[in-house]
Amino acid sequence: MTDPLHDPAAFRATAAARLAAFRRTTVPDSPGMRRAGVVVCVVHDGDAPSVLLIKRAYRGRNAGQWGLPGGRAEPGETPEQAALRELEEELGLRVRPDEVLGVLDDFPAASGFAITPVVAAPADPGPLRPSPDEVHSVHPVSLARLAADETPRWVPQLDGGRLLQMRLGPDWVVHAPTGAMLWQFREVVLLDRPVRVADFVQPDWTRR
């Protein structure tokens, strides 16, 4: 069997099947809650499929933070539509409907947003065209790196909880919300282990 961590076609087939079988949870509407969408965008980077992470521009909301391409939903727009629109605006990548493989759980961010992660794998994304107004830099993370045993680390907290750190490279650590969504992608899509992440600890600076 072809390895989905290294073969793009095998990844698309495996991911679509696992996401179709996954019973996702949603965050219900509530006063003050806002909707947003992000894309776990898998592209062929060199020898292996990789997820695109961005470091946001050093201005505006979430300045300099690690994130997945995406943003808030406009009036009349679904989070899924917002995610794909923002992917094109931020990185110049357009995803066809048949290239969307599925959707993971809504994540209730401490900032007041309910974030919907859309998993997509464009077959021919073309060159990246990052928007300098929104994106400082783009960083591919291989699926093999996401699936590696040493990537997630759990740090005990004083209140008894545990803080997830996704260690994606030397001096490269990503926390929730983005880290939580990457961890669920890893568990559900790459390792076929359905998990939930809504209660994950979020660092105080993510509340801004």
DOTORMI-530530 format. One record per residue (C-alpha): x, y, z; residue number from 1. Coordinates in pm, 1 decimal, padded with zeros to 6 digits. Layout:
# residues N
+----------+----------+----------+-----+
|       px |       py |       pz |  nr |
+----------+----------+----------+-----+
|        X |        Y |        Z | NUM |
...
+----------+----------+----------+-----+
END
This chain:
# residues 208
+----------+----------+----------+-----+
|       px |       py |       pz |  nr |
+----------+----------+----------+-----+
|  00000.0 |  00000.0 |  00000.0 |   1 |
|  00129.3 |  00347.6 | -00090.1 |   2 |
|  00225.2 |  00560.5 |  00208.9 |   3 |
| -00012.1 |  00860.4 |  00249.3 |   4 |
|  00257.2 |  01049.2 |  00443.0 |   5 |
|  00475.9 |  01060.3 |  00133.2 |   6 |
|  00247.9 |  01013.3 | -00168.3 |   7 |
|  00003.4 |  01296.7 | -00251.9 |   8 |
| -00254.3 |  01077.5 | -00426.9 |   9 |
| -00255.4 |  00827.3 | -00141.4 |  10 |
| -00293.0 |  01111.9 |  00107.6 |  11 |
| -00596.2 |  01255.1 | -00072.1 |  12 |
| -00774.7 |  00920.0 | -00082.7 |  13 |
| -00692.6 |  00830.8 |  00277.7 |  14 |
| -00777.0 |  01175.1 |  00415.7 |  15 |
| -01111.0 |  01194.8 |  00234.4 |  16 |
| -01214.7 |  00852.9 |  00367.7 |  17 |
| -01112.5 |  00928.4 |  00726.8 |  18 |
| -01276.6 |  01270.7 |  00729.7 |  19 |
| -01597.2 |  01127.4 |  00584.0 |  20 |
| -01608.8 |  00879.7 |  00873.4 |  21 |
| -01526.8 |  01145.3 |  01134.1 |  22 |
| -01825.2 |  01287.2 |  01324.2 |  23 |
| -01719.2 |  01645.6 |  01374.3 |  24 |
| -01853.3 |  01871.4 |  01647.8 |  25 |
| -01964.8 |  02231.3 |  01601.9 |  26 |
| -01973.9 |  02530.4 |  01833.8 |  27 |
| -02331.2 |  02663.1 |  01865.2 |  28 |
| -02405.8 |  03029.9 |  01814.0 |  29 |
| -02393.1 |  03243.9 |  02127.8 |  30 |
| -02390.8 |  03618.1 |  02205.7 |  31 |
| -02057.8 |  03774.8 |  02113.2 |  32 |
| -01921.4 |  03464.7 |  01941.0 |  33 |
| -01773.8 |  03520.2 |  01593.9 |  34 |
| -01706.2 |  03269.8 |  01315.0 |  35 |
| -01380.1 |  03211.3 |  01132.3 |  36 |
| -01233.1 |  02948.8 |  00904.3 |  37 |
| -00880.7 |  02825.0 |  00837.1 |  38 |
| -00737.2 |  02584.2 |  00582.1 |  39 |
| -00513.2 |  02289.9 |  00659.4 |  40 |
| -00374.2 |  02312.4 |  00306.6 |  41 |
| -00168.7 |  02012.6 |  00196.1 |  42 |
|  00058.8 |  02067.6 | -00102.1 |  43 |
|  00338.1 |  01869.0 | -00262.8 |  44 |
|  00658.3 |  02029.0 | -00135.8 |  45 |
|  00964.7 |  01864.7 | -00283.1 |  46 |
|  00954.2 |  01493.9 | -00203.5 |  47 |
|  00655.0 |  01482.4 |  00030.4 |  48 |
|  00313.5 |  01634.7 |  00103.0 |  49 |
|  00330.3 |  01922.3 |  00349.5 |  50 |
|  00091.9 |  02151.3 |  00538.4 |  51 |
|  00135.5 |  02524.4 |  00483.9 |  52 |
|  00178.5 |  02733.7 |  00798.1 |  53 |
|  00226.4 |  03105.9 |  00795.4 |  54 |
|  00382.8 |  03359.4 |  01025.3 |  55 |
|  00149.2 |  03654.4 |  01021.2 |  56 |
|  00268.8 |  04000.4 |  00926.2 |  57 |
|  00398.5 |  04212.2 |  01212.5 |  58 |
|  00097.2 |  04440.4 |  01211.3 |  59 |
| -00269.2 |  04423.0 |  01302.9 |  60 |
| -00440.2 |  04132.6 |  01476.0 |  61 |
| -00223.2 |  03831.3 |  01572.6 |  62 |
|  00092.3 |  04015.2 |  01463.7 |  63 |
|  00384.6 |  03777.8 |  01414.7 |  64 |
|  00196.4 |  03469.9 |  01533.1 |  65 |
|  00204.2 |  03124.9 |  01374.7 |  66 |
| -00120.8 |  03028.6 |  01207.5 |  67 |
| -00302.2 |  02847.4 |  00932.5 |  68 |
| -00423.1 |  03055.5 |  00636.9 |  69 |
| -00770.0 |  03188.8 |  00712.9 |  70 |
| -00972.5 |  03453.2 |  00887.2 |  71 |
| -01311.8 |  03575.2 |  01002.4 |  72 |
| -01630.3 |  03507.0 |  00808.7 |  73 |
| -01797.0 |  03805.2 |  00643.2 |  74 |
| -02176.6 |  03857.5 |  00671.4 |  75 |
| -02357.9 |  03591.6 |  00469.4 |  76 |
| -02045.3 |  03377.3 |  00437.0 |  77 |
| -01991.3 |  03031.9 |  00588.4 |  78 |
| -01666.9 |  02959.1 |  00776.6 |  79 |
| -01571.7 |  02717.6 |  00499.9 |  80 |
| -01619.1 |  02986.7 |  00235.8 |  81 |
| -01422.1 |  03232.2 |  00448.7 |  82 |
| -01135.2 |  02986.4 |  00486.0 |  83 |
| -01098.8 |  02932.6 |  00110.9 |  84 |
| -01137.5 |  03303.5 |  00033.2 |  85 |
| -00868.7 |  03393.1 |  00287.4 |  86 |
| -00636.8 |  03121.9 |  00151.3 |  87 |
| -00652.9 |  03287.4 | -00190.4 |  88 |
| -00614.6 |  03638.2 | -00046.8 |  89 |
| -00322.2 |  03547.0 |  00179.1 |  90 |
| -00128.7 |  03298.9 | -00036.1 |  91 |
| -00275.6 |  03325.8 | -00385.3 |  92 |
| -00397.5 |  02964.2 | -00377.8 |  93 |
| -00736.6 |  02878.2 | -00521.6 |  94 |
| -00898.0 |  02549.7 | -00413.2 |  95 |
| -01171.6 |  02384.6 | -00618.0 |  96 |
| -01470.7 |  02230.5 | -00433.6 |  97 |
| -01353.9 |  01878.8 | -00525.6 |  98 |
| -01016.3 |  01951.9 | -00362.2 |  99 |
| -01175.3 |  02003.6 | -00020.1 | 100 |
| -01132.8 |  01671.4 |  00161.1 | 101 |
| -01338.8 |  01740.5 |  00474.0 | 102 |
| -01375.3 |  01948.0 |  00789.7 | 103 |
| -01250.3 |  01897.8 |  01145.7 | 104 |
| -01408.9 |  02013.2 |  01474.6 | 105 |
| -01485.2 |  02376.8 |  01536.9 | 106 |
| -01234.4 |  02514.9 |  01785.6 | 107 |
| -01360.3 |  02765.7 |  02047.1 | 108 |
| -01071.1 |  03011.3 |  02065.0 | 109 |
| -01013.7 |  03222.1 |  02373.6 | 110 |
| -01027.9 |  03529.2 |  02147.0 | 111 |
| -01403.0 |  03475.0 |  02100.9 | 112 |
| -01389.7 |  03309.8 |  01759.8 | 113 |
| -01524.2 |  02965.9 |  01671.5 | 114 |
| -01270.5 |  02845.7 |  01414.7 | 115 |
| -01361.9 |  02586.1 |  01150.7 | 116 |
| -01061.5 |  02396.0 |  01005.5 | 117 |
| -01107.1 |  02292.3 |  00640.2 | 118 |
| -00873.9 |  02024.0 |  00504.3 | 119 |
| -00785.4 |  02075.0 |  00137.9 | 120 |
| -00529.1 |  01935.8 | -00104.4 | 121 |
| -00506.8 |  02128.2 | -00432.7 | 122 |
| -00362.9 |  01910.6 | -00707.1 | 123 |
| -00188.2 |  02194.8 | -00889.7 | 124 |
| -00173.8 |  02498.9 | -00659.1 | 125 |
|  00083.4 |  02686.5 | -00864.6 | 126 |
|  00336.4 |  02926.9 | -00711.4 | 127 |
|  00264.5 |  03085.6 | -00375.2 | 128 |
|  00194.7 |  03459.1 | -00382.3 | 129 |
|  00194.3 |  03566.3 | -00016.3 | 130 |
|  00026.5 |  03898.5 |  00058.9 | 131 |
|  00282.3 |  04119.2 |  00236.8 | 132 |
| -00000.5 |  04295.8 |  00419.5 | 133 |
| -00104.7 |  03972.7 |  00590.0 | 134 |
|  00181.1 |  03721.7 |  00568.1 | 135 |
|  00538.4 |  03764.9 |  00689.8 | 136 |
|  00656.8 |  03419.8 |  00576.0 | 137 |
|  00531.4 |  03075.5 |  00466.8 | 138 |
|  00658.4 |  02750.5 |  00619.6 | 139 |
|  00576.4 |  02400.2 |  00487.1 | 140 |
|  00560.0 |  02121.7 |  00746.8 | 141 |
|  00583.5 |  01768.5 |  00611.9 | 142 |
|  00311.1 |  01520.8 |  00702.8 | 143 |
|  00584.7 |  01289.8 |  00827.8 | 144 |
|  00697.9 |  01558.2 |  01071.9 | 145 |
|  00342.9 |  01612.3 |  01196.4 | 146 |
|  00296.9 |  01238.3 |  01249.1 | 147 |
|  00630.6 |  01186.7 |  01427.7 | 148 |
|  00615.6 |  01070.0 |  01790.2 | 149 |
|  00837.5 |  01354.3 |  01910.7 | 150 |
|  00633.8 |  01637.3 |  01756.1 | 151 |
|  00363.5 |  01680.8 |  02025.1 | 152 |
|  00480.3 |  01763.6 |  02375.8 | 153 |
|  00255.0 |  01801.9 |  02678.6 | 154 |
|  00361.9 |  02054.8 |  02942.1 | 155 |
|  00197.5 |  02021.6 |  03289.0 | 156 |
|  00030.8 |  02338.2 |  03421.1 | 157 |
| -00014.2 |  02459.5 |  03779.0 | 158 |
| -00391.7 |  02410.7 |  03757.7 | 159 |
| -00349.1 |  02043.9 |  03666.8 | 160 |
| -00407.6 |  02090.3 |  03295.1 | 161 |
| -00159.3 |  02023.1 |  03016.3 | 162 |
| -00037.8 |  02265.4 |  02751.5 | 163 |
|  00017.0 |  02119.3 |  02405.6 | 164 |
|  00328.7 |  02223.6 |  02219.5 | 165 |
|  00362.2 |  02113.1 |  01858.1 | 166 |
|  00737.6 |  02107.8 |  01800.8 | 167 |
|  00767.8 |  02145.0 |  01426.8 | 168 |
|  01139.5 |  02219.1 |  01409.1 | 169 |
|  01431.5 |  02365.3 |  01602.5 | 170 |
|  01300.6 |  02663.8 |  01798.2 | 171 |
|  00963.0 |  02627.0 |  01626.1 | 172 |
|  00678.1 |  02559.6 |  01869.4 | 173 |
|  00307.7 |  02609.5 |  01793.7 | 174 |
|  00039.0 |  02622.7 |  02065.5 | 175 |
| -00341.4 |  02615.4 |  02057.9 | 176 |
| -00552.0 |  02720.1 |  01877.0 | 177 |
| -00332.9 |  02643.4 |  01571.7 | 178 |
| -00143.1 |  02369.0 |  01753.5 | 179 |
| -00467.1 |  02204.5 |  01865.0 | 180 |
| -00607.1 |  02199.6 |  01511.4 | 181 |
| -00281.1 |  02058.3 |  01375.2 | 182 |
| -00285.5 |  01790.4 |  01645.2 | 183 |
| -00642.2 |  01689.9 |  01558.0 | 184 |
| -00546.2 |  01679.7 |  01188.5 | 185 |
| -00250.7 |  01458.3 |  01280.1 | 186 |
| -00460.0 |  01222.2 |  01492.9 | 187 |
| -00773.8 |  01199.8 |  01276.7 | 188 |
| -00631.8 |  01222.8 |  00926.4 | 189 |
| -00276.1 |  01093.0 |  00950.1 | 190 |
| -00305.8 |  00834.6 |  01230.1 | 191 |
| -00677.4 |  00742.2 |  01211.0 | 192 |
| -00737.7 |  00814.7 |  01580.7 | 193 |
| -01051.1 |  01027.1 |  01637.0 | 194 |
| -00988.3 |  01282.7 |  01913.9 | 195 |
| -01138.1 |  01607.7 |  02046.9 | 196 |
| -00950.7 |  01930.8 |  02117.2 | 197 |
| -01205.8 |  02191.4 |  02230.9 | 198 |
| -01082.4 |  02189.7 |  02591.9 | 199 |
| -00713.2 |  02237.3 |  02512.9 | 200 |
| -00527.7 |  02498.4 |  02719.7 | 201 |
| -00459.3 |  02820.7 |  02528.8 | 202 |
| -00177.6 |  03059.0 |  02622.4 | 203 |
| -00288.3 |  03395.0 |  02759.6 | 204 |
| -00152.4 |  03584.7 |  02457.5 | 205 |
| -00401.7 |  03407.5 |  02227.4 | 206 |
| -00687.8 |  03598.7 |  02391.5 | 207 |
| -00597.9 |  03915.3 |  02204.0 | 208 |
+----------+----------+----------+-----+
END
